[in-house]
Amino acid sequence: MQKKPIIIGVAGGSGSGKTTVAHEIYRQFPEQSILMIEQDAYYRDQTHLPMEERLKTNYDHPLAFDNELLMQQLDQLSRGEAVKKPVYDYANHTRADEVIHVEPRDVIILEGIMILEDDRLREWMDIKLFVDTDSDMRIIRRLMRDINERGRTIDSVIDQYTTVVRPMHLQFIEPTKRYADIIVPEGGHNHVAVDLMVTKIKTILEEKSML
């Protein structure tokens, strides 16, 4: 009988270090027993929209995500079925034709800015983390990332942050902190919090193996 996987949600604002935390936890386990799912892969398909409409997409709003597909695939993985995880094409602002074949695992780390916003998604999670980092650090990290990795200008990053990212964070992301079981300050640099999470997950896995 397929045992339900442990599902860990790792949320936090853009630039908070949530991805680093998720990867640090992932790194502590044998590759064959753990799986990472990024909510960013589940941005809605926009192939039916002209490019000028796609360019208006607010990626920091809950409606940008296809949580129905994400939950459907979590259900399949929980039943021991493989899934075809979508890939998002940021250059064309829509879902790519390619998919990634994903096999079920004992532990699933679900990482993304909005994973605690949807109560239906929260019900899937055994442990909920919120990575809490000061706003000045988050904007600096986002600025460096977007300039170095995405070829953005300083002005465009700051304009997007002040007009979209910051207000969406305050409206939709920051309030989800109250749903977290654990709040992790300072992101991936908080080795104590990461070690505690790894220990907790190992304990749950040991308990499940004895059932």
KEKE-3310 file (N, C-alpha, C; in steps of 0.2 Angstrom, whole numbers, plus 5000, padded with zeros to 4 digits):
npx = (5004:5003:5011:5006:5014:5025:5021:5029:5027:5035:5035:5036:5041:5046:5063:5066:5073:5067:5068:5082:5081:5072:5080:5091:5085:5081:5094:5098:5093:5092:5093:5083:5072:5065:5057:5056:5044:5041:5030:5031:5031:5018:5012:4998:4992:4994:4992:4982:4980:4984:5001:5002:4993:4997:5009:5004:5002:5001:5012:5013:5001:4988:4979:4987:4991:4989:4982:4973:4978:4990:4986:4979:4990:4997:4988:4989:5002:5002:4995:5003:5006:5015:5018:5016:5025:5022:5031:5037:5037:5046:5050:5040:5029:5020:5014:5026:5029:5035:5036:5040:5044:5039:5042:5033:5037:5044:5045:5039:5043:5036:5037:5035:5029:5015:5010:5004:4993:4981:4968:4965:4976:4984:4979:4984:4997:5009:5018:5021:5030:5036:5047:5055:5060:5068:5062:5071:5082:5076:5072:5085:5091:5082:5084:5098:5097:5088:5095:5107:5104:5093:5094:5088:5085:5090:5081:5069:5067:5065:5054:5044:5045:5040:5027:5020:5026:5029:5016:5008:5014:5011:4998:4994:5004:5012:5001:4999:5008:5003:4998:5008:5017:5030:5041:5054:5067:5078:5080:5090:5101:5099:5104:5101:5087:5085:5091:5083:5071:5075:5078:5065:5058:5065:5062:5048:5048:5054:5044:5033:5039:5038:5025)
npy = (4994:5011:5024:5039:5054:5065:5081:5097:5113:5128:5144:5162:5179:5186:5185:5182:5171:5158:5148:5145:5139:5128:5121:5118:5109:5099:5094:5087:5074:5058:5057:5049:5049:5061:5075:5090:5103:5117:5131:5141:5134:5132:5142:5150:5143:5153:5153:5155:5169:5185:5191:5205:5205:5195:5201:5209:5202:5199:5192:5191:5189:5179:5174:5171:5159:5141:5133:5122:5112:5110:5104:5093:5086:5084:5075:5064:5061:5057:5046:5037:5039:5044:5060:5073:5087:5104:5116:5132:5145:5159:5169:5169:5171:5161:5144:5131:5119:5108:5095:5089:5073:5066:5056:5048:5052:5050:5061:5078:5093:5108:5123:5141:5158:5159:5148:5146:5154:5149:5140:5127:5121:5122:5112:5101:5100:5094:5101:5118:5131:5148:5159:5172:5188:5203:5218:5226:5218:5209:5216:5220:5208:5204:5214:5212:5199:5200:5209:5203:5190:5190:5201:5213:5231:5243:5253:5247:5236:5242:5250:5240:5233:5243:5246:5234:5221:5224:5230:5218:5209:5214:5213:5199:5190:5192:5192:5178:5172:5169:5157:5148:5134:5135:5149:5155:5165:5176:5167:5156:5156:5153:5141:5133:5133:5126:5113:5109:5107:5096:5086:5084:5080:5068:5061:5059:5051:5040:5036:5033:5022:5012:5009)
npz = (5000:4996:5005:5011:5006:5016:5016:5014:5016:5010:5012:5008:5005:4989:4987:5000:5004:5004:4994:4995:5008:5006:4997:5005:5015:5006:5002:5012:5012:5005:4988:4981:4990:4991:4985:4976:4973:4964:4966:4956:4944:4941:4935:4927:4911:4896:4883:4875:4875:4867:4865:4870:4880:4888:4893:4903:4914:4931:4941:4954:4960:4968:4958:4947:4948:4944:4954:4955:4946:4952:4964:4960:4955:4966:4973:4964:4966:4979:4979:4974:4960:4945:4939:4926:4927:4924:4914:4915:4903:4903:4894:4884:4892:4896:4897:4894:4880:4884:4897:4914:4919:4934:4948:4962:4979:4996:5003:5000:4995:4995:4987:4987:4984:4986:4992:5005:5004:4999:5006:5003:4998:5009:5017:5012:5018:5029:5037:5039:5033:5035:5028:5034:5031:5032:5023:5017:5014:5006:4994:4990:4987:4976:4967:4964:4958:4947:4939:4937:4932:4924:4916:4918:4921:4933:4936:4931:4939:4952:4949:4947:4959:4968:4963:4961:4967:4981:4986:4983:4991:5004:5004:5001:5004:5016:5026:5027:5035:5047:5046:5047:5054:5058:5059:5050:5052:5043:5032:5021:5028:5041:5050:5061:5061:5049:5052:5063:5056:5047:5056:5062:5051:5048:5059:5057:5046:5051:5060:5051:5044:5052:5053)
capx = (5000:5007:5010:5005:5021:5025:5022:5031:5026:5040:5033:5039:5041:5051:5070:5066:5077:5063:5071:5088:5079:5069:5086:5095:5082:5082:5100:5100:5090:5094:5089:5077:5066:5063:5055:5055:5040:5041:5024:5032:5030:5011:5008:4993:4994:4991:4993:4976:4980:4989:5007:5001:4989:5002:5014:5001:5001:5003:5014:5013:4994:4986:4975:4992:4993:4984:4982:4969:4982:4995:4982:4978:4996:4998:4984:4991:5008:5000:4992:5009:5006:5019:5014:5020:5025:5023:5037:5034:5042:5045:5051:5034:5024:5015:5017:5030:5026:5038:5034:5045:5041:5040:5039:5031:5043:5042:5044:5038:5044:5032:5040:5032:5027:5008:5007:5000:4987:4975:4967:4964:4983:4987:4976:4989:5003:5010:5022:5021:5036:5036:5053:5053:5066:5067:5060:5076:5086:5072:5073:5092:5092:5078:5088:5104:5095:5085:5100:5112:5101:5087:5096:5084:5088:5089:5074:5063:5066:5063:5047:5040:5044:5036:5020:5017:5028:5028:5009:5005:5017:5008:4991:4993:5009:5013:4996:4999:5013:4999:4996:5014:5019:5037:5043:5061:5070:5084:5081:5094:5107:5097:5105:5097:5080:5085:5093:5077:5067:5078:5077:5058:5056:5068:5058:5041:5049:5055:5038:5029:5042:5036:5017)
capy = (5000:5017:5028:5046:5057:5070:5087:5102:5120:5133:5151:5168:5184:5186:5187:5180:5165:5152:5143:5142:5135:5122:5117:5116:5104:5094:5092:5083:5068:5054:5059:5044:5049:5068:5079:5097:5106:5124:5134:5144:5130:5131:5148:5148:5143:5159:5152:5158:5176:5188:5193:5211:5203:5191:5205:5212:5197:5200:5186:5191:5189:5172:5171:5169:5152:5136:5128:5116:5108:5108:5100:5087:5082:5082:5070:5059:5059:5054:5039:5033:5039:5049:5066:5077:5093:5109:5120:5139:5149:5166:5173:5170:5172:5156:5137:5128:5113:5102:5094:5085:5067:5066:5050:5050:5051:5050:5068:5083:5100:5113:5130:5146:5164:5159:5141:5146:5158:5145:5135:5120:5119:5121:5106:5095:5101:5092:5106:5124:5136:5154:5162:5179:5192:5211:5220:5229:5213:5206:5220:5220:5201:5204:5218:5208:5193:5202:5212:5198:5184:5192:5207:5219:5237:5245:5257:5243:5232:5246:5251:5234:5231:5248:5246:5227:5216:5226:5230:5211:5205:5216:5211:5192:5185:5193:5189:5170:5170:5167:5150:5144:5131:5138:5155:5155:5172:5176:5163:5150:5157:5151:5134:5130:5131:5120:5107:5107:5104:5090:5081:5083:5076:5061:5057:5057:5046:5034:5033:5030:5016:5007:5008)
capz = (5000:4995:5011:5009:5007:5020:5012:5018:5013:5012:5009:5010:5000:4984:4989:5007:5005:5004:4989:4999:5014:5003:4994:5011:5017:5001:5001:5018:5011:4999:4982:4979:4994:4992:4979:4976:4968:4964:4963:4950:4938:4940:4933:4922:4904:4893:4876:4872:4875:4863:4869:4874:4886:4893:4896:4908:4919:4938:4944:4962:4963:4968:4952:4942:4949:4943:4960:4953:4943:4957:4969:4956:4954:4973:4974:4960:4969:4986:4977:4971:4953:4942:4935:4921:4930:4919:4914:4913:4898:4905:4889:4881:4897:4895:4899:4888:4878:4888:4904:4917:4922:4941:4951:4969:4984:5003:5006:4995:4998:4990:4988:4983:4988:4988:4994:5011:5003:4997:5011:5000:4997:5016:5020:5010:5021:5036:5040:5035:5035:5032:5028:5036:5030:5031:5016:5013:5011:5000:4988:4987:4983:4970:4963:4961:4954:4941:4935:4935:4929:4920:4911:4920:4923:4940:4936:4930:4945:4957:4947:4947:4966:4971:4960:4961:4971:4988:4988:4983:4997:5010:5004:5000:5007:5023:5030:5027:5040:5053:5045:5047:5060:5060:5055:5049:5051:5039:5026:5021:5033:5048:5050:5066:5059:5044:5055:5066:5051:5045:5062:5062:5045:5049:5064:5054:5041:5055:5062:5046:5042:5057:5053)
cpx = (5004:5005:5010:5012:5020:5026:5023:5031:5031:5038:5037:5039:5047:5058:5071:5071:5074:5066:5077:5086:5076:5075:5090:5092:5082:5088:5102:5097:5093:5090:5083:5071:5063:5062:5054:5050:5039:5034:5025:5030:5023:5008:5003:4995:4990:4992:4987:4975:4986:4995:5006:4997:4993:5007:5011:5000:5004:5005:5014:5006:4992:4982:4980:4993:4988:4985:4978:4973:4987:4992:4981:4984:4998:4994:4986:4998:5007:4997:4997:5009:5011:5015:5019:5019:5026:5029:5034:5040:5041:5046:5045:5028:5018:5018:5020:5027:5029:5036:5040:5041:5043:5037:5038:5037:5040:5041:5043:5039:5041:5034:5037:5030:5020:5006:5003:4994:4981:4974:4967:4972:4986:4985:4981:4995:5004:5014:5022:5026:5035:5043:5053:5060:5064:5066:5066:5081:5082:5073:5080:5093:5088:5082:5094:5102:5093:5090:5105:5110:5096:5088:5091:5088:5086:5082:5068:5062:5063:5055:5042:5039:5039:5028:5017:5019:5027:5020:5006:5008:5013:5001:4990:4998:5011:5008:4996:5004:5009:4997:5002:5015:5026:5038:5051:5064:5077:5086:5086:5100:5105:5098:5102:5090:5080:5087:5087:5072:5069:5077:5070:5056:5059:5064:5051:5042:5050:5048:5033:5032:5040:5029:5016)
cpy = (5006:5022:5035:5050:5063:5076:5093:5108:5125:5139:5156:5173:5183:5189:5185:5175:5158:5147:5140:5137:5128:5118:5114:5109:5098:5091:5087:5076:5064:5056:5055:5045:5056:5071:5086:5099:5113:5127:5138:5140:5129:5138:5146:5148:5149:5159:5155:5166:5179:5190:5200:5210:5199:5195:5209:5208:5199:5194:5186:5191:5181:5170:5169:5162:5147:5131:5122:5111:5105:5103:5093:5083:5080:5076:5063:5056:5055:5047:5035:5034:5045:5054:5069:5085:5098:5113:5127:5143:5156:5171:5174:5171:5167:5149:5134:5122:5107:5101:5090:5079:5067:5060:5052:5048:5051:5057:5073:5089:5105:5120:5135:5152:5163:5153:5141:5151:5155:5140:5128:5117:5118:5115:5100:5095:5098:5097:5112:5129:5142:5157:5169:5183:5199:5213:5223:5224:5209:5210:5220:5213:5201:5208:5215:5202:5195:5205:5207:5192:5185:5198:5213:5225:5239:5248:5252:5238:5236:5248:5246:5232:5236:5248:5240:5223:5218:5226:5223:5207:5207:5213:5203:5187:5186:5191:5181:5168:5167:5159:5145:5141:5133:5144:5155:5162:5171:5170:5157:5150:5155:5143:5130:5128:5125:5114:5104:5104:5097:5084:5079:5078:5068:5057:5055:5051:5039:5031:5030:5023:5010:5005:5001)
cpz = (5000:5001:5008:5011:5013:5015:5016:5014:5015:5008:5011:5004:4995:4987:4997:5009:5005:5000:4992:5004:5011:5000:5000:5014:5013:5001:5007:5017:5005:4993:4980:4984:4995:4985:4980:4971:4969:4962:4957:4943:4936:4938:4927:4915:4900:4886:4872:4871:4870:4868:4873:4880:4891:4897:4902:4915:4926:4941:4951:4965:4963:4962:4947:4942:4947:4948:4959:4951:4948:4962:4966:4956:4961:4975:4970:4964:4976:4985:4974:4963:4951:4939:4930:4924:4924:4920:4911:4908:4900:4899:4885:4885:4896:4897:4893:4886:4882:4895:4907:4921:4930:4945:4959:4973:4991:5006:5000:4998:4992:4992:4984:4987:4990:4990:5001:5010:5002:5002:5009:4999:5004:5019:5018:5014:5028:5040:5036:5038:5032:5033:5029:5036:5029:5024:5013:5010:5005:4994:4985:4984:4977:4965:4960:4957:4947:4936:4932:4931:4924:4915:4912:4921:4930:4941:4935:4936:4950:4956:4949:4955:4970:4969:4961:4966:4979:4990:4988:4989:5003:5010:5004:5003:5014:5028:5031:5032:5046:5052:5046:5054:5063:5056:5056:5048:5047:5034:5027:5026:5040:5048:5055:5064:5054:5047:5059:5062:5049:5050:5062:5057:5046:5054:5062:5050:5045:5057:5057:5043:5046:5057:5048)
residu = (MET:GLN:LYS:LYS:PRO:ILE:ILE:ILE:GLY:VAL:ALA:GLY:GLY:SER:GLY:SER:GLY:LYS:THR:THR:VAL:ALA:HIS:GLU:ILE:TYR:ARG:GLN:PHE:PRO:GLU:GLN:SER:ILE:LEU:MET:ILE:GLU:GLN:ASP:ALA:TYR:TYR:ARG:ASP:GLN:THR:HIS:LEU:PRO:MET:GLU:GLU:ARG:LEU:LYS:THR:ASN:TYR:ASP:HIS:PRO:LEU:ALA:PHE:ASP:ASN:GLU:LEU:LEU:MET:GLN:GLN:LEU:ASP:GLN:LEU:SER:ARG:GLY:GLU:ALA:VAL:LYS:LYS:PRO:VAL:TYR:ASP:TYR:ALA:ASN:HIS:THR:ARG:ALA:ASP:GLU:VAL:ILE:HIS:VAL:GLU:PRO:ARG:ASP:VAL:ILE:ILE:LEU:GLU:GLY:ILE:MET:ILE:LEU:GLU:ASP:ASP:ARG:LEU:ARG:GLU:TRP:MET:ASP:ILE:LYS:LEU:PHE:VAL:ASP:THR:ASP:SER:ASP:MET:ARG:ILE:ILE:ARG:ARG:LEU:MET:ARG:ASP:ILE:ASN:GLU:ARG:GLY:ARG:THR:ILE:ASP:SER:VAL:ILE:ASP:GLN:TYR:THR:THR:VAL:VAL:ARG:PRO:MET:HIS:LEU:GLN:PHE:ILE:GLU:PRO:THR:LYS:ARG:TYR:ALA:ASP:ILE:ILE:VAL:PRO:GLU:GLY:GLY:HIS:ASN:HIS:VAL:ALA:VAL:ASP:LEU:MET:VAL:THR:LYS:ILE:LYS:THR:ILE:LEU:GLU:GLU:LYS:SER:MET:LEU)
# end
